[in-house]
Amino acid sequence: NLKDDELFVAWFMRSYVTDTESEAIASLVGGPKDKSLDAIYIDEAAKKVYVVQGKYHQKLDSASEKRNDVLAFSDLANVLSNVDAFKTYKKDLSQAAAGKAEEAYKRISSRGYRLQLCYVTTGKASTQLVNEANSVVRKASCADIDIIDGKRVLRLLSDYLDGVAPPVPLLEMELESGHGVNLRGV
């Protein structure tokens, strides 16, 4: 029996991150003392840790996200890649979240996994706030942030209903010229 906000995060995990509903539900860690952690999913094959904060509003695009909430979430890039910051953060963290956060921290700090922060909301996030969050996350070289607002949630829902879930991730490839290969831009 999940609440609306938990259902929203579980749906997001299923439609954006993982292939199965059971993995999506197992990734949930939100609740009292979750400290901006609603879901944590470790993708072993991709060597990536997904950390999700979801904000469910009854009406689409009706509320603007609070700067403090978004920036506190963005700071998880520093927390999950710094031993002192992580020790401080872990104090008073709920037991459910602490175990998964510890696993995430270990993979990021010692195994070279990338951190993908996802702030997903049915509300709005200003361009200025998105840029500020990106600036905070860029300070940790191991992390990226994706802020998905109400309009993108609708597009994601459309893809999900069309059977395109999770979406095919982006692939970055380095190309070298030589041996008959010439590069002329991207």
SULJOQUI-V694492 format. One record per residue. N is the residue number from 1. PHI is phi in whole degrees, -180 to 180 (* if undefined). NEAR is the number of other C-alpha atoms within 10 Angstrom. Layout:
N;PHI;NEAR, N;PHI;NEAR
This chain:
1;*;5, 2;-91;9, 3;-78;7, 4;-56;12, 5;-67;17, 6;-69;21, 7;-62;17, 8;-61;19, 9;-66;25, 10;-61;24, 11;-61;17, 12;-59;25, 13;-59;28, 14;-69;20, 15;-88;23, 16;-122;21, 17;-116;21, 18;-119;19, 19;-83;14, 20;-123;13, 21;-65;14, 22;-65;11, 23;-67;15, 24;-62;23, 25;-69;18, 26;-65;12, 27;-78;23, 28;-68;23, 29;-136;24, 30;-65;22, 31;145;14, 32;-60;9, 33;60;15, 34;-89;19, 35;48;19, 36;73;22, 37;-109;23, 38;-101;22, 39;-154;27, 40;-134;25, 41;-132;24, 42;-105;21, 43;-97;14, 44;-63;10, 45;-64;6, 46;-89;9, 47;53;14, 48;-138;20, 49;-112;23, 50;-100;21, 51;-122;26, 52;-123;28, 53;-121;23, 54;-113;23, 55;-127;19, 56;-101;19, 57;-117;16, 58;-58;11, 59;-110;10, 60;-66;16, 61;58;16, 62;-87;12, 63;-126;16, 64;-90;13, 65;-70;18, 66;-77;12, 67;-54;16, 68;-61;10, 69;-65;13, 70;-67;19, 71;-72;18, 72;-63;14, 73;-66;24, 74;-59;28, 75;-67;17, 76;-60;24, 77;-60;26, 78;-72;19, 79;-60;19, 80;-83;25, 81;-127;23, 82;-135;15, 83;-60;14, 84;-68;10, 85;-64;13, 86;-68;17, 87;-60;12, 88;-65;11, 89;-62;16, 90;-67;18, 91;-63;10, 92;66;11, 93;-81;17, 94;-57;17, 95;-61;13, 96;-61;14, 97;-74;24, 98;-61;20, 99;-63;14, 100;-71;19, 101;-64;24, 102;-62;15, 103;-62;14, 104;-62;23, 105;-58;21, 106;-59;16, 107;-69;21, 108;-72;22, 109;-79;15, 110;-122;9, 111;-116;10, 112;76;12, 113;-72;21, 114;-89;23, 115;-103;27, 116;-115;20, 117;-87;23, 118;-128;23, 119;-102;22, 120;-117;23, 121;-143;28, 122;-87;25, 123;-92;21, 124;-121;19, 125;-133;22, 126;-68;13, 127;-59;9, 128;-61;10, 129;-67;17, 130;-61;18, 131;-64;11, 132;-64;16, 133;-64;22, 134;-60;18, 135;-64;14, 136;-64;19, 137;-70;24, 138;-59;16, 139;-65;12, 140;-98;18, 141;-69;12, 142;-99;19, 143;-135;24, 144;-136;19, 145;-130;23, 146;-127;15, 147;-103;20, 148;-110;20, 149;-93;21, 150;-53;22, 151;-66;15, 152;-70;14, 153;-61;17, 154;-63;14, 155;-64;11, 156;-64;20, 157;-62;18, 158;-60;13, 159;-62;16, 160;-60;18, 161;-67;11, 162;-83;9, 163;88;11, 164;-104;14, 165;-145;21, 166;-70;18, 167;-65;15, 168;-67;9, 169;-70;8, 170;-72;6, 171;-123;5, 172;-105;6, 173;-130;6, 174;-87;4, 175;-121;10, 176;-118;9, 177;-90;9, 178;134;8, 179;50;6, 180;86;5, 181;-109;9, 182;-115;10, 183;-99;9, 184;-130;6, 185;96;4, 186;-77;4
